[in-house]
Amino acid sequence: MHLPQIDFTATPLDGSHLAEVVDAARDLGFAALSANDHLTFPSPWADGLVLLAAAAARSGEMELVTSAALPVLRGARSFGAAMLTLERLAPGRVVAGVGPGSSRSDYALADVPWEERWTRFDAALGVLRAQLARHGSRAQVPLWVASWGSPAGIDRVARCGDGWLASAFHTTPSEFGRTRESLAQACHRLGRAEPPHALVTMWTWVTQDTRVAERVLASLLAPALARDPETLRGRVCVGPAETCAELLSEYAAQGCRRVHFWPVGDESRQLRRLAEDVLPHVVAAPPVSTG
C-alpha cells in the first residue's frame, strides 16, 4: 500500500495516524509500503522518504519502496545515501524505485530545466547503480525504474532496472500486458530475465454506494491530480468491491503480480475492505506467456 501523503479528507497525518495505517497493513498481510515523491503539490503533501523512515520500525516484514523518487531533483548521491540509510533500518527490505518526474512545478522549484530531465535521469541511474550495488558488506538495494510504457522507457528499464514500476492511472490491463511483453522481449535481446514489476498509484476507495464513488473521483481525485474524471474512471479501484475485483482480475490475466493500493482516506478501513471484500475474489490467472 501507498502511505498517506495527500490531505484528501482533512484527516491530520500525525504519528498516531501513520502508526495506525502501518499496523493495519502489516496485520492484514500486505507485502509492502510505498511512498511517492514531489517537491510541491496542489494539495498538502507529506514527504515520502520521511514517511518510509518513520514507518520502518513498525513495518514487520513488509518491503519499503519509493514509487517513484526523483533523484534528478533530490540529487542522485543524496537520494542514494538516504536509501542506504533506510536499508540499515530495514535490512533486505528496501527497493529504490525512481523516475524522472512528471511535474514541471517540481522542476521549476528545484531550478532544473524541464527539457534536461531525460539526460539527467539517465546520468542519475548510472550514479545510483554504482552507489546502491555495494555498501560495505550490506546487501544490494534493488533499483527499480518507472515507465509508463514508451519504447524508450521500456528500453531504459531493460538496461538499467532491477524491476519495473508501472502506473495504474496511466494504463489499462491490456496496455500493461503489451508493455510487459515488450519489456520481456527487450530483456531477452540483452540476455536478461524479465524483471519483477509493481503497478503503483492504484487509487482506492471501495464503496457499494456509486454516488460516493463518483464524488471521490470527481471531487477529490480529479482536482488533486489535475485530471478529467473520465481519465480515471475504470482505471482505479474506486467503486463497488466486485468492480474492483474485476479490474484486478484483468490485470492478473495479463501477468500482473503486485499492485500498490493508495486509499483516498480512511486507510485502515479501506485496507480491510480490500483484504476481506476484494482480494479474495480476484482471479489469479496464470502469467501470460512472454515467448
Salt bridges, closest charged atoms under 4 A:
ASP23 OD1 - ARG26 NH1 2.88
ASP23 OD2 - ARG58 NH2 2.71
ASP27 OD1 - ARG26 NE 3.09
ASP37 OD1 - ARG74 NH2 2.78
ASP47 OD1 - ARG74 NH2 2.55
GLU63 OE1 - ARG258 NH1 2.91
ASP106 OD2 - HIS38 ND1 2.70
GLU116 OE1 - ARG120 NE 2.79
ASP122 OD1 - ARG156 NE 2.65
ASP155 OD2 - ARG159 NE 2.78
ASP162 OD1 - ARG129 NH1 3.85
GLU194 OE2 - ARG180 NE 2.80
ASP209 OD1 - ARG211 NE 3.51
GLU214 OE2 - ARG233 NH2 2.56
GLU230 OE2 - ARG233 NH1 2.29
ASP266 OD2 - ARG269 NH1 3.71
GLU267 OE1 - HIS17 NE2 2.88
GLU276 OE2 - ARG272 NH1 3.07
ASP277 OD2 - ARG273 NE 3.14
